[in-house]
């Protein structure tokens, strides 16, 4: 992992430093936000495989200056997930 991330797993918030690790189990709502001004990098491992297809579609539409939430939700739905919200913000309280 490159960057510094705020991560929500269920109702808990964490800060994960560069080189850290977070387990985001399926079926548990989760989100992550890069807290730096630099591009971040994460390695996501899915078992069984195939999760890369989700990110290949999500990446381009989520990087725009004003991402289209409906388009993002449609990608989530296509892959059997639900987009919950609102997105994490840098100033939201509670991260450990």
QUITA-V611894 format. One record per residue. N is the residue number from 0. RES is the residue in three letters. PHI is phi in degrees with one decimal (* if undefined). D_LAST is the distance of its C-alpha to the last C-alpha in Angstrom with 1 decimal. Layout:
BEGIN
n: (N N)
res: (RES RES)
phi: (PHI PHI)
d_last: (D_LAST D_LAST)
END
This chain:
BEGIN
n: (0 1 2 3 4 5 6 7 8 9 10 11 12 13 14 15 16 17 18 19 20 21 22 23 24 25 26 27 28 29 30 31 32 33 34 35 36 37 38 39 40 41 42 43 44 45 46 47 48 49 50 51 52 53 54 55 56 57 58 59 60 61 62 63 64 65 66 67 68 69 70 71 72 73 74 75 76 77 78 79 80 81 82 83 84 85 86 87 88 89 90 91 92 93 94 95)
res: (UNK UNK UNK UNK UNK UNK UNK UNK UNK UNK UNK UNK UNK UNK UNK UNK UNK UNK UNK UNK UNK UNK UNK UNK UNK UNK UNK UNK UNK UNK UNK UNK UNK UNK UNK UNK UNK UNK UNK UNK UNK UNK UNK UNK UNK UNK UNK UNK UNK UNK UNK UNK UNK UNK UNK UNK UNK UNK UNK UNK UNK UNK UNK UNK UNK UNK UNK UNK UNK UNK UNK UNK UNK UNK UNK UNK UNK UNK UNK UNK UNK UNK UNK UNK UNK UNK UNK UNK UNK UNK UNK UNK UNK UNK UNK UNK)
phi: (* -118.5 119.3 -130.8 -121.7 -91.7 -129.9 -109.1 -127.3 63.9 -98.8 -101.6 -112.6 -135.4 -112.1 -114.8 -82.3 -51.6 85.9 -77.6 -143.8 -138.1 -99.1 -112.7 -67.2 -65.2 85.7 -110.9 -56.8 -149.7 -156.6 -144.8 -141.7 -70.1 -90.9 -100.9 -89.2 -99.4 -59.4 -100.1 -137.4 -133.6 -110.4 -112.3 -115.5 -109.0 -131.3 -69.4 -67.0 108.2 -64.4 -61.8 -63.1 -58.3 -69.3 -62.4 -84.9 -69.4 -49.8 -60.2 -81.1 -89.8 -90.2 -69.9 -58.3 -131.9 -58.4 -82.4 -60.5 -66.1 -66.9 -64.3 -60.3 -64.8 -67.0 -56.2 -60.9 -55.8 -102.8 76.0 -121.4 -121.1 -78.3 -101.2 -159.2 -74.4 -61.7 -63.0 -128.1 -61.0 -90.7 -66.0 -81.1 104.9 -72.9 -104.6)
d_last: (17.9 18.6 16.3 12.7 11.2 9.0 9.6 10.4 12.0 14.0 12.2 8.6 6.3 4.6 5.8 8.9 11.2 15.0 16.6 13.6 14.2 13.0 15.4 16.2 19.0 21.9 22.4 18.7 17.7 15.3 14.8 13.6 14.1 15.1 13.6 16.6 20.2 21.6 22.3 19.8 20.9 19.6 21.5 21.7 23.7 25.5 27.6 30.2 30.5 31.3 27.9 28.8 31.2 28.6 26.9 30.3 31.0 27.7 27.3 30.3 29.9 26.2 26.7 29.2 28.6 28.6 27.9 30.1 27.8 30.9 31.6 28.0 28.2 31.6 30.2 27.5 30.4 32.6 30.3 29.7 26.4 25.5 23.7 21.5 20.2 19.6 17.8 14.3 14.5 13.0 13.0 11.6 9.3 6.5 3.8 0.0)
END
